[in-house]
Amino acid sequence: MKKLLCLLIMIQFFVFGCSNAGGHFKDYNQAELTDKFQEAGVDPKLPTKFPVEIKEEVFNPPFEDEKVYSVDFLGTKNERFSLQIIEGGNVDYEHRLEKENVEIGKNNGLYFMNDVGTMMLAWTEGDYHYFMSYYSALSETKLTKEDLIETAKSFE
């Protein structure tokens, strides 16, 4: 009986631990960031959820005639996401990194990772191309490809 009870308790810990892998997604209030993009004259979709709590974002408008907007999202535990939004058509990724085709909602995208563990996701929706990175080497918070994809699916 004791063995059965111990086994049941161990199974519960295992199931609970697996269900929390990657953490719960946290809502992200994009209102201020949306205002900054609208002031710049563009209206891309932006994330509404992250797998970590975001404490700050840094908006970088493009230089002069460029059409690349950048935002860094900083988490409460030194997590860092970077998002580049490019106005216009598709971007070609001609580099040596191994790419994986992924689905982001109804969009096709590419997932890849570099040698230092930076996870990257790229996709095009409407008039904008999105390139999102998570710098895992800078944080103790380990995320998965699925976490990055779920973040991308939250864009509104």
C-alpha atoms as an extended CHARMM CRD file, in Angstrom:
* protein
*
       156  EXT
         1         1  MET       CA              0.0000000000        0.0000000000        0.0000000000  PROA      1               0.0000000000
         2         2  LYS       CA              2.8490000000        2.3860000000        0.8600000000  PROA      2               0.0000000000
         3         3  LYS       CA              4.5160000000        1.6670000000       -2.4710000000  PROA      3               0.0000000000
         4         4  LEU       CA              1.3010000000        2.4290000000       -4.3260000000  PROA      4               0.0000000000
         5         5  LEU       CA              0.8350000000        5.6780000000       -2.4000000000  PROA      5               0.0000000000
         6         6  CYS       CA              4.4360000000        6.7250000000       -3.0950000000  PROA      6               0.0000000000
         7         7  LEU       CA              4.0000000000        5.8930000000       -6.7660000000  PROA      7               0.0000000000
         8         8  LEU       CA              0.8230000000        8.0010000000       -6.9840000000  PROA      8               0.0000000000
         9         9  ILE       CA              2.5220000000       10.9420000000       -5.2840000000  PROA      9               0.0000000000
        10        10  MET       CA              5.5070000000       10.6960000000       -7.6390000000  PROA      10              0.0000000000
        11        11  ILE       CA              3.1970000000       10.6180000000      -10.6610000000  PROA      11              0.0000000000
        12        12  GLN       CA              1.4360000000       13.7660000000       -9.4350000000  PROA      12              0.0000000000
        13        13  PHE       CA              4.7540000000       15.5990000000       -9.0370000000  PROA      13              0.0000000000
        14        14  PHE       CA              5.8320000000       14.4730000000      -12.5030000000  PROA      14              0.0000000000
        15        15  VAL       CA              2.5680000000       15.5720000000      -14.1260000000  PROA      15              0.0000000000
        16        16  PHE       CA              2.5750000000       18.8930000000      -12.2640000000  PROA      16              0.0000000000
        17        17  GLY       CA              6.2070000000       19.5350000000      -13.1970000000  PROA      17              0.0000000000
        18        18  CYS       CA              5.5950000000       18.7820000000      -16.8760000000  PROA      18              0.0000000000
        19        19  SER       CA              2.4940000000       20.9320000000      -17.0270000000  PROA      19              0.0000000000
        20        20  ASN       CA              4.5240000000       23.9170000000      -15.8010000000  PROA      20              0.0000000000
        21        21  ALA       CA              7.3710000000       23.4720000000      -18.2910000000  PROA      21              0.0000000000
        22        22  GLY       CA              8.0220000000       26.7950000000      -19.9760000000  PROA      22              0.0000000000
        23        23  GLY       CA              5.8970000000       28.5900000000      -17.3830000000  PROA      23              0.0000000000
        24        24  HSD       CA              2.4620000000       30.0890000000      -17.7690000000  PROA      24              0.0000000000
        25        25  PHE       CA              2.0080000000       32.8090000000      -20.3250000000  PROA      25              0.0000000000
        26        26  LYS       CA              1.6680000000       36.3040000000      -18.9340000000  PROA      26              0.0000000000
        27        27  ASP       CA             -0.5370000000       38.9550000000      -20.4980000000  PROA      27              0.0000000000
        28        28  TYR       CA              1.3360000000       41.8900000000      -21.9560000000  PROA      28              0.0000000000
        29        29  ASN       CA             -0.3020000000       45.3140000000      -22.2090000000  PROA      29              0.0000000000
        30        30  GLN       CA              0.7660000000       46.6240000000      -25.6000000000  PROA      30              0.0000000000
        31        31  ALA       CA             -1.1550000000       49.9410000000      -25.4370000000  PROA      31              0.0000000000
        32        32  GLU       CA              1.8710000000       52.2500000000      -24.9560000000  PROA      32              0.0000000000
        33        33  LEU       CA              3.8790000000       50.3920000000      -27.5850000000  PROA      33              0.0000000000
        34        34  THR       CA              0.9610000000       50.5180000000      -30.0270000000  PROA      34              0.0000000000
        35        35  ASP       CA              0.8430000000       54.3060000000      -29.5300000000  PROA      35              0.0000000000
        36        36  LYS       CA              4.5590000000       54.5910000000      -30.3500000000  PROA      36              0.0000000000
        37        37  PHE       CA              4.0880000000       52.6510000000      -33.5890000000  PROA      37              0.0000000000
        38        38  GLN       CA              1.0450000000       54.7210000000      -34.5350000000  PROA      38              0.0000000000
        39        39  GLU       CA              3.0120000000       57.9310000000      -33.8890000000  PROA      39              0.0000000000
        40        40  ALA       CA              5.6180000000       56.5500000000      -36.3260000000  PROA      40              0.0000000000
        41        41  GLY       CA              2.8530000000       56.0180000000      -38.8990000000  PROA      41              0.0000000000
        42        42  VAL       CA              2.7030000000       52.2090000000      -38.8840000000  PROA      42              0.0000000000
        43        43  ASP       CA              0.2560000000       49.7110000000      -37.4270000000  PROA      43              0.0000000000
        44        44  PRO       CA              1.8440000000       46.2470000000      -37.1140000000  PROA      44              0.0000000000
        45        45  LYS       CA              0.5460000000       43.4790000000      -34.8940000000  PROA      45              0.0000000000
        46        46  LEU       CA              2.2360000000       43.2230000000      -31.4960000000  PROA      46              0.0000000000
        47        47  PRO       CA              2.5020000000       40.4920000000      -28.8540000000  PROA      47              0.0000000000
        48        48  THR       CA             -0.1980000000       40.2050000000      -26.2040000000  PROA      48              0.0000000000
        49        49  LYS       CA              1.3990000000       37.3620000000      -24.2130000000  PROA      49              0.0000000000
        50        50  PHE       CA              4.8930000000       36.2410000000      -23.2480000000  PROA      50              0.0000000000
        51        51  PRO       CA              6.0970000000       33.0910000000      -21.4660000000  PROA      51              0.0000000000
        52        52  VAL       CA              7.7380000000       35.4030000000      -18.8930000000  PROA      52              0.0000000000
        53        53  GLU       CA              6.7190000000       38.6120000000      -17.1790000000  PROA      53              0.0000000000
        54        54  ILE       CA              7.8810000000       41.6680000000      -19.1370000000  PROA      54              0.0000000000
        55        55  LYS       CA              8.9830000000       44.6270000000      -17.0160000000  PROA      55              0.0000000000
        56        56  GLU       CA             10.0840000000       47.0030000000      -19.7620000000  PROA      56              0.0000000000
        57        57  GLU       CA             10.1900000000       47.5040000000      -23.4980000000  PROA      57              0.0000000000
        58        58  VAL       CA             12.5290000000       49.7200000000      -25.4980000000  PROA      58              0.0000000000
        59        59  PHE       CA             11.1870000000       51.0290000000      -28.8180000000  PROA      59              0.0000000000
        60        60  ASN       CA             13.7200000000       51.9450000000      -31.5100000000  PROA      60              0.0000000000
        61        61  PRO       CA             12.2940000000       53.7370000000      -34.5600000000  PROA      61              0.0000000000
        62        62  PRO       CA             14.0910000000       53.2810000000      -37.8730000000  PROA      62              0.0000000000
        63        63  PHE       CA             16.9620000000       55.4720000000      -39.0040000000  PROA      63              0.0000000000
        64        64  GLU       CA             15.9230000000       58.0130000000      -41.6470000000  PROA      64              0.0000000000
        65        65  ASP       CA             14.4300000000       56.1910000000      -44.6640000000  PROA      65              0.0000000000
        66        66  GLU       CA             14.8010000000       52.6360000000      -43.3440000000  PROA      66              0.0000000000
        67        67  LYS       CA             11.6650000000       50.6420000000      -42.6720000000  PROA      67              0.0000000000
        68        68  VAL       CA             12.9110000000       48.4480000000      -39.8160000000  PROA      68              0.0000000000
        69        69  TYR       CA             11.4280000000       49.0240000000      -36.3570000000  PROA      69              0.0000000000
        70        70  SER       CA             12.9700000000       47.3430000000      -33.3420000000  PROA      70              0.0000000000
        71        71  VAL       CA             11.6810000000       46.6150000000      -29.8430000000  PROA      71              0.0000000000
        72        72  ASP       CA             13.5400000000       44.9510000000      -26.9910000000  PROA      72              0.0000000000
        73        73  PHE       CA             11.3970000000       43.3160000000      -24.3080000000  PROA      73              0.0000000000
        74        74  LEU       CA             13.0840000000       42.8500000000      -20.9400000000  PROA      74              0.0000000000
        75        75  GLY       CA             11.7950000000       40.3090000000      -18.4530000000  PROA      75              0.0000000000
        76        76  THR       CA             11.8350000000       40.4880000000      -14.6720000000  PROA      76              0.0000000000
        77        77  LYS       CA             14.5320000000       37.7730000000      -14.4850000000  PROA      77              0.0000000000
        78        78  ASN       CA             16.8920000000       39.2180000000      -17.1180000000  PROA      78              0.0000000000
        79        79  GLU       CA             15.0760000000       37.5530000000      -20.0200000000  PROA      79              0.0000000000
        80        80  ARG       CA             15.4340000000       39.4070000000      -23.3000000000  PROA      80              0.0000000000
        81        81  PHE       CA             13.3510000000       39.2300000000      -26.4420000000  PROA      81              0.0000000000
        82        82  SER       CA             14.0750000000       41.2920000000      -29.5130000000  PROA      82              0.0000000000
        83        83  LEU       CA             11.5150000000       42.0370000000      -32.2090000000  PROA      83              0.0000000000
        84        84  GLN       CA             12.2430000000       43.5660000000      -35.5930000000  PROA      84              0.0000000000
        85        85  ILE       CA              9.3060000000       44.6060000000      -37.7400000000  PROA      85              0.0000000000
        86        86  ILE       CA             10.0320000000       45.3290000000      -41.3770000000  PROA      86              0.0000000000
        87        87  GLU       CA              7.5730000000       47.1860000000      -43.5730000000  PROA      87              0.0000000000
        88        88  GLY       CA              7.0650000000       45.6180000000      -46.9660000000  PROA      88              0.0000000000
        89        89  GLY       CA              7.5150000000       42.2180000000      -48.5470000000  PROA      89              0.0000000000
        90        90  ASN       CA              9.1950000000       39.0190000000      -47.5480000000  PROA      90              0.0000000000
        91        91  VAL       CA             12.7650000000       38.7580000000      -46.3290000000  PROA      91              0.0000000000
        92        92  ASP       CA             15.1080000000       36.0920000000      -47.6540000000  PROA      92              0.0000000000
        93        93  TYR       CA             17.1760000000       34.1990000000      -45.0640000000  PROA      93              0.0000000000
        94        94  GLU       CA             20.3140000000       33.0810000000      -46.8510000000  PROA      94              0.0000000000
        95        95  HSD       CA             22.6310000000       31.9890000000      -44.0690000000  PROA      95              0.0000000000
        96        96  ARG       CA             24.2070000000       28.8160000000      -42.8340000000  PROA      96              0.0000000000
        97        97  LEU       CA             21.8880000000       28.2520000000      -39.8840000000  PROA      97              0.0000000000
        98        98  GLU       CA             19.6260000000       25.2450000000      -40.1900000000  PROA      98              0.0000000000
        99        99  LYS       CA             16.0420000000       26.4450000000      -40.6250000000  PROA      99              0.0000000000
       100       100  GLU       CA             12.8560000000       24.6370000000      -39.7100000000  PROA      100             0.0000000000
       101       101  ASN       CA              9.4980000000       25.4300000000      -41.2970000000  PROA      101             0.0000000000
       102       102  VAL       CA              6.8590000000       26.1040000000      -38.6340000000  PROA      102             0.0000000000
       103       103  GLU       CA              3.2260000000       27.1940000000      -38.5130000000  PROA      103             0.0000000000
       104       104  ILE       CA              2.3110000000       30.3520000000      -36.6490000000  PROA      104             0.0000000000
       105       105  GLY       CA             -1.4490000000       30.2860000000      -36.6450000000  PROA      105             0.0000000000
       106       106  LYS       CA             -2.4080000000       30.5460000000      -40.3060000000  PROA      106             0.0000000000
       107       107  ASN       CA              1.0530000000       31.8200000000      -41.3260000000  PROA      107             0.0000000000
       108       108  ASN       CA              4.1470000000       29.8920000000      -42.3480000000  PROA      108             0.0000000000
       109       109  GLY       CA              7.3640000000       30.8260000000      -40.6240000000  PROA      109             0.0000000000
       110       110  LEU       CA             10.9470000000       29.8080000000      -40.0290000000  PROA      110             0.0000000000
       111       111  TYR       CA             12.5470000000       28.7780000000      -36.7560000000  PROA      111             0.0000000000
       112       112  PHE       CA             16.2790000000       28.6280000000      -36.2440000000  PROA      112             0.0000000000
       113       113  MET       CA             18.8720000000       28.7530000000      -33.4600000000  PROA      113             0.0000000000
       114       114  ASN       CA             22.4630000000       29.9530000000      -33.5290000000  PROA      114             0.0000000000
       115       115  ASP       CA             25.5400000000       28.4620000000      -31.8320000000  PROA      115             0.0000000000
       116       116  VAL       CA             25.0500000000       30.3960000000      -28.5860000000  PROA      116             0.0000000000
       117       117  GLY       CA             21.4250000000       29.3430000000      -28.1800000000  PROA      117             0.0000000000
       118       118  THR       CA             19.6220000000       32.4270000000      -29.4830000000  PROA      118             0.0000000000
       119       119  MET       CA             16.2390000000       31.2050000000      -30.7060000000  PROA      119             0.0000000000
       120       120  MET       CA             14.7970000000       33.0210000000      -33.7240000000  PROA      120             0.0000000000
       121       121  LEU       CA             11.4250000000       33.0150000000      -35.4160000000  PROA      121             0.0000000000
       122       122  ALA       CA             10.5440000000       34.8000000000      -38.6700000000  PROA      122             0.0000000000
       123       123  TRP       CA              7.2290000000       35.1830000000      -40.5160000000  PROA      123             0.0000000000
       124       124  THR       CA              5.3090000000       37.5480000000      -42.7410000000  PROA      124             0.0000000000
       125       125  GLU       CA              1.7510000000       38.6840000000      -42.1590000000  PROA      125             0.0000000000
       126       126  GLY       CA              0.0620000000       41.3500000000      -44.2260000000  PROA      126             0.0000000000
       127       127  ASP       CA              2.3750000000       44.2590000000      -44.9880000000  PROA      127             0.0000000000
       128       128  TYR       CA              4.8870000000       43.3810000000      -42.2620000000  PROA      128             0.0000000000
       129       129  HSD       CA              7.6920000000       40.8950000000      -41.7720000000  PROA      129             0.0000000000
       130       130  TYR       CA              8.3960000000       39.8960000000      -38.1650000000  PROA      130             0.0000000000
       131       131  PHE       CA             11.6830000000       38.6150000000      -36.7520000000  PROA      131             0.0000000000
       132       132  MET       CA             11.6470000000       37.6680000000      -33.0650000000  PROA      132             0.0000000000
       133       133  SER       CA             14.6400000000       36.4590000000      -31.0390000000  PROA      133             0.0000000000
       134       134  TYR       CA             15.0350000000       35.1170000000      -27.5200000000  PROA      134             0.0000000000
       135       135  TYR       CA             18.5260000000       35.3770000000      -26.0320000000  PROA      135             0.0000000000
       136       136  SER       CA             18.6710000000       32.2940000000      -23.8290000000  PROA      136             0.0000000000
       137       137  ALA       CA             22.3870000000       32.7210000000      -23.0500000000  PROA      137             0.0000000000
       138       138  LEU       CA             21.5780000000       35.9170000000      -21.1390000000  PROA      138             0.0000000000
       139       139  SER       CA             18.9410000000       34.2950000000      -18.9150000000  PROA      139             0.0000000000
       140       140  GLU       CA             18.4860000000       31.3320000000      -16.6510000000  PROA      140             0.0000000000
       141       141  THR       CA             14.9140000000       31.0110000000      -17.9600000000  PROA      141             0.0000000000
       142       142  LYS       CA             14.8740000000       28.2390000000      -20.5270000000  PROA      142             0.0000000000
       143       143  LEU       CA             12.1810000000       28.4480000000      -23.1540000000  PROA      143             0.0000000000
       144       144  THR       CA             11.2150000000       26.1460000000      -25.9930000000  PROA      144             0.0000000000
       145       145  LYS       CA             10.5240000000       26.6370000000      -29.6670000000  PROA      145             0.0000000000
       146       146  GLU       CA              6.8440000000       26.1630000000      -28.8070000000  PROA      146             0.0000000000
       147       147  ASP       CA              7.0330000000       29.0460000000      -26.2940000000  PROA      147             0.0000000000
       148       148  LEU       CA              8.3540000000       31.3300000000      -29.0170000000  PROA      148             0.0000000000
       149       149  ILE       CA              5.6580000000       30.1740000000      -31.4530000000  PROA      149             0.0000000000
       150       150  GLU       CA              2.9020000000       30.7110000000      -28.8630000000  PROA      150             0.0000000000
       151       151  THR       CA              4.1990000000       34.2330000000      -28.2970000000  PROA      151             0.0000000000
       152       152  ALA       CA              4.0470000000       34.8680000000      -32.0520000000  PROA      152             0.0000000000
       153       153  LYS       CA              0.5030000000       33.4770000000      -32.2020000000  PROA      153             0.0000000000
       154       154  SER       CA             -0.5630000000       36.0760000000      -29.6100000000  PROA      154             0.0000000000
       155       155  PHE       CA              0.1750000000       39.0060000000      -31.9430000000  PROA      155             0.0000000000
       156       156  GLU       CA             -2.8400000000       41.2800000000      -32.4340000000  PROA      156             0.0000000000
